Amino acid sequence: MKKMLKLFAGLLTLSALFVSCASTGGSAKKGEAEMVSSVPHPRTYILDIADSTVETTTKFSPNNGIRQSPSHSLVYTEFFKYDVPQAGDTIEVHYKGVSDIDLDGIEIYLMDASPAANYWKGLMAQEDIDGRPIAINAKAGVPFEGVESYVLKESGTKRCAFEIVFFYDNIWYKNQGLSKIGKDATIKWEKTDVNTTNTYDDLVASGAELSTGPKTMTIDLADASKLIEMQQTSENGVITGFQSIFDISACFPGDLPMAGDTITVNFKGTSNNDIPTQIYASIVENTAAVGWWAEIAPGTANQLCAENIVAGEPFDLTATFNIETSCVEGVSIQLYYKPTSEDVVPTMWKFVSQQ
């Protein structure tokens, strides 16, 4: 069954309280190690802009009166996922680029674009954003390069999606007496003589026992969200169902679910209203990296996990998914039921831990 509504997971959950998730399975497999490096904090991370795992060319476009590079293009999540940068850590940014137009400086914005950070959480102090630009007086076609270090003001979330966004032609230009560029630049980033810090290497150096084989894990949804709302969906004015989609990426420190993994999801709780119909569950990816929707376990999707839930009476449910497509940036649970009668209405679910 295709999804009922393609929306951001954060818009579909009411009062979701995200906390650290606990996953269980074989001991010390890759992706199950805690995201704690043997390197003490505060620490310094090296970042070469050209090491982005998505794009190495930045194309600026107008956005509310400024020029901005797109989000989800310069991405470094893979490098930092085993030891997420924290407030007080230093990001040493190495850069070498060529612009197709003259530049008078561009601001750098280090951010966490994960669902848990509402897709846009700045990690830097404003004075560093405004006062530490790169590409000052860069000329079209002439390589510019350098190094800037930024001390983070904020910590990334446990499942941090580490990205860079650039700006120019904003108020900082006026404050610094720089000329407005007024045109959209395209910058091609080239490798410097350093490599971005890879926290997986730190994990190996710490002596953790790692495995690259398929994983079997169990997740308790009470560790992902305490309260969800099964919201009404409609098409052309006709009610098509009731659903909730919410992010559980933080349940997977290190690697997200990969093809071949088996994920068992337990959920125990109560509903505020009767649900006199069948309830189904799927596991999906609901991130920008996949156009906000991807079926990652189609063979075990749309599982009938409950029916005829009674208001206030505890339910204790389980669904097991065989992952067929590796996650790119996140993973979510979709719960839904159909409007089989007038008695089927929106509900709120409160989850409790199974322990």
C-alpha positions in Angstrom: 0.0 0.0 0.0 1.3 3.4 -0.9 1.6 6.0 1.9 -1.5 8.0 2.6 0.2 11.3 2.8 3.7 12.4 2.0 4.6 14.8 4.8 7.6 15.5 7.0 7.6 13.1 10.0 7.9 16.1 12.3 4.6 17.5 11.0 2.7 14.3 11.6 3.4 13.7 15.3 1.9 15.7 18.2 3.9 16.2 21.3 6.5 13.6 20.3 9.2 13.4 23.0 12.4 12.1 21.5 14.9 10.5 23.8 17.8 8.0 23.5 16.6 4.7 22.1 17.7 1.3 23.2 18.3 -1.4 20.6 19.2 -5.0 21.4 20.7 -7.7 19.4 24.0 -9.5 18.9 26.8 -8.0 21.0 29.1 -5.3 19.7 28.1 -5.4 16.1 28.8 -2.5 13.8 26.1 0.1 14.2 25.2 -1.1 17.7 28.2 0.4 19.5 27.5 3.5 21.5 28.4 6.7 19.8 31.2 7.4 22.2 34.8 7.7 20.8 38.0 6.9 22.6 38.9 10.6 21.8 38.0 12.8 24.8 35.9 16.0 24.3 36.3 18.8 23.6 38.1 17.6 20.5 39.1 18.9 17.1 37.6 17.5 13.9 39.1 18.1 10.5 36.6 18.8 7.6 37.6 19.1 3.9 34.6 20.6 2.1 35.4 18.5 -1.0 34.8 15.3 1.1 31.0 15.8 1.0 29.3 12.5 0.3 26.6 14.1 -1.9 27.8 17.0 -4.0 31.1 18.8 -4.5 29.6 21.7 -6.5 27.7 24.4 -4.7 25.1 26.4 -6.7 23.7 29.5 -5.0 20.1 30.8 -5.5 18.0 33.7 -4.0 16.3 33.0 -0.7 14.4 35.8 1.1 16.7 38.5 -0.1 20.0 36.6 0.3 22.0 34.1 -1.8 22.1 30.7 -0.2 23.5 27.3 -1.1 21.0 24.4 -0.9 20.7 22.2 2.2 21.3 18.5 1.9 24.1 19.0 -0.7 27.3 19.4 1.4 26.8 16.4 3.8 29.4 14.9 6.2 27.2 12.7 8.4 29.0 9.5 7.5 32.3 10.9 8.9 30.9 12.1 12.3 28.2 9.5 13.1 30.2 7.4 15.6 31.2 10.5 17.7 28.9 13.4 17.2 30.4 16.9 17.5 29.5 18.6 20.8 29.4 22.1 22.1 32.9 23.2 22.7 34.4 21.0 20.0 36.4 22.6 17.1 35.6 22.1 13.5 38.7 22.9 11.4 37.4 23.6 7.9 39.8 23.2 5.0 38.7 24.5 1.6 39.8 24.9 -1.9 37.3 26.1 -4.5 36.8 27.8 -7.9 33.9 30.2 -8.4 32.4 31.2 -11.7 32.0 34.8 -10.6 33.9 37.2 -8.3 33.1 36.8 -4.7 33.4 39.3 -1.8 33.2 36.7 1.0 30.7 33.9 1.9 29.5 32.9 5.3 29.7 29.3 6.5 26.9 27.7 8.5 27.5 24.3 10.2 24.2 22.6 10.9 22.4 19.5 12.1 19.8 18.6 9.5 18.4 15.5 11.2 14.7 15.0 12.0 15.4 15.2 15.7 16.9 18.7 15.1 13.8 19.7 13.1 16.0 19.6 9.9 17.7 22.9 10.7 19.7 23.4 13.8 22.7 25.8 13.8 25.7 24.6 15.7 27.8 27.8 15.5 27.8 31.0 17.4 26.3 33.9 15.4 29.5 35.9 15.7 31.5 33.1 14.0 28.9 32.9 11.2 29.1 36.7 10.6 32.7 37.3 11.4 34.6 34.3 9.9 33.8 34.3 6.2 35.7 32.5 3.5 36.5 33.3 -0.1 37.2 37.0 0.6 37.9 38.8 -2.7 37.9 35.6 -4.7 38.1 36.1 -8.5 36.2 34.2 -11.1 38.1 31.2 -12.4 40.9 31.6 -9.9 41.2 29.0 -7.1 40.8 30.3 -3.5 41.8 28.2 -0.5 42.4 28.4 3.2 41.5 27.1 6.7 39.1 28.4 9.3 38.4 26.9 12.7 35.0 27.2 14.4 34.2 26.3 18.0 30.7 24.9 18.2 28.1 26.6 20.4 25.6 23.7 20.2 25.8 19.9 20.2 24.6 17.8 17.4 21.7 15.4 18.1 22.5 11.7 18.7 21.7 10.9 15.1 23.2 14.1 13.8 23.0 14.9 10.0 26.1 17.1 9.7 25.9 19.6 6.8 27.2 22.9 5.6 25.2 25.7 4.1 26.7 29.0 2.7 25.2 32.5 2.4 26.1 35.9 0.9 24.4 39.2 0.2 22.9 39.3 3.7 23.1 41.9 6.5 26.6 40.8 7.4 27.8 42.4 4.1 26.3 45.7 5.0 27.8 45.5 8.6 31.2 44.7 7.2 31.1 47.3 4.4 31.3 44.7 1.7 29.8 45.1 -1.8 26.6 43.2 -2.6 27.4 40.5 -5.2 23.9 40.4 -6.6 24.4 37.3 -8.7 24.2 33.5 -8.2 27.6 31.8 -7.9 28.6 28.3 -8.7 31.6 26.9 -6.7 33.4 23.7 -7.5 35.2 22.4 -4.4 38.5 20.6 -4.8 40.4 18.3 -2.4 43.0 19.9 -0.1 45.9 18.0 1.3 43.9 16.7 4.4 41.1 14.2 4.9 38.0 14.7 7.0 38.1 13.1 10.4 36.4 9.6 10.2 35.0 8.7 13.6 34.6 5.1 12.5 38.4 4.9 12.6 38.3 6.2 16.1 35.9 3.4 17.0 38.2 0.8 15.5 41.1 2.3 17.4 39.1 2.1 20.7 39.2 -1.7 20.4 35.4 -2.1 19.8 34.4 -5.5 18.4 32.8 -4.7 15.0 31.0 -6.7 12.4 29.7 -5.8 8.9 27.2 -8.6 8.7 23.4 -8.3 8.9 22.0 -7.2 12.3 19.0 -8.4 14.3 17.7 -5.7 16.6 14.7 -5.0 18.8 13.3 -1.6 19.4 10.8 -0.3 22.0 8.8 2.6 20.6 8.4 4.0 24.0 12.1 4.9 23.7 11.4 6.8 20.5 8.2 8.7 21.4 6.0 8.9 24.4 2.9 10.3 22.7 1.7 10.2 19.1 -1.4 11.4 17.2 -3.1 9.3 14.6 -4.1 12.2 12.3 -6.7 12.2 9.6 -5.6 12.1 6.0 -7.8 13.0 3.0 -7.8 13.3 -0.7 -10.2 15.5 -2.7 -12.2 16.1 0.5 -12.6 12.3 1.2 -11.1 10.8 4.4 -8.6 8.2 3.4 -7.3 7.1 6.8 -5.6 8.0 10.1 -1.8 7.8 10.5 1.3 8.8 12.3 4.8 8.7 10.9 7.6 9.4 13.4 11.4 9.2 13.3 13.3 6.4 15.1 16.7 7.2 13.7 18.2 7.8 17.2 17.5 4.1 18.0 20.4 3.2 15.7 23.7 4.7 16.8 26.3 4.3 14.1 24.9 2.7 11.0 21.2 3.0 10.1 19.3 -0.2 9.1 20.9 -1.8 6.1 19.7 -4.3 3.5 19.7 -7.7 5.2 19.0 -6.4 8.7 16.0 -7.6 10.7 14.2 -5.0 12.9 11.6 -6.0 15.5 9.5 -3.2 16.8 7.6 -3.5 20.1 5.0 -1.0 21.2 2.9 -1.0 24.3 0.5 1.6 25.4 -3.1 2.9 25.3 -5.4 4.9 23.0 -7.7 7.7 24.1 -10.5 6.4 21.8 -11.7 3.1 20.6 -10.3 1.9 17.2 -12.9 -0.5 15.9 -10.8 -1.6 12.9 -7.4 -3.0 11.9 -4.2 -1.2 12.5 -1.2 -1.6 10.2 2.6 -0.9 10.6 5.4 -0.2 8.1 9.0 0.9 8.4 10.1 3.6 5.9 12.6 6.3 5.2 11.0 9.8 5.4 13.9 12.2 4.7 14.9 14.7 2.1 17.6 12.4 0.9 15.0 10.1 -0.7 12.4 12.7 -1.6 10.6 12.3 1.7 9.5 8.7 1.1 11.1 5.3 0.4 9.8 1.8 1.2 12.8 0.1 2.8 11.0 -3.2 3.7 8.3 -3.7 1.1 8.1 -7.4 1.6 7.1 -7.0 5.3 5.3 -3.7 4.9 1.6 -3.0 5.9 1.6 -5.5 8.7 -1.6 -6.1 10.5 -0.4 -5.6 14.1 -3.7 -5.0 16.0 -7.5 -4.6 15.7 -10.4 -3.4 17.8 -8.3 -1.5 20.3 -10.4 -0.4 23.3 -9.9 3.1 24.8 -7.8 3.0 27.9 -7.1 -0.7 27.7 -3.4 -1.5 27.3 -2.2 -3.0 24.0 1.1 -4.9 23.6 2.0 -5.2 19.9 5.0 -6.4 17.8 6.0 -6.1 14.2 9.2 -7.5 12.5 10.6 -6.0 9.4 13.1 -7.5 6.9 15.1 -4.5 5.5 15.6 -4.8 1.8 16.9 -1.3 1.0 19.6 0.4 3.1 18.6 3.7 4.8 20.3 6.8 3.5 19.6 9.5 6.1 17.0 8.2 8.6 14.3 5.7 9.4 10.7 6.1 10.6 7.7 4.0 11.6 4.3 4.5 9.9 1.2 3.4 11.8 -2.2 3.7 10.2 -5.8 2.5 10.0 -8.7 3.0 7.5 -12.0 4.7 8.0 -14.1 1.5 7.9 -17.1 3.1 9.7 -18.2 6.4 11.3 -16.9 5.2 14.6 -13.3 5.2 13.4 -11.9 8.6 14.4 -8.5 10.2 15.1 -6.8 9.0 18.3 -3.8 9.7 20.5 -1.6 6.9 21.7 0.5 7.0 24.8 3.4 4.6 24.8 4.9 3.0 27.9 8.1 1.0 28.2 7.8 -2.8 28.1 10.4 -3.2 30.8 
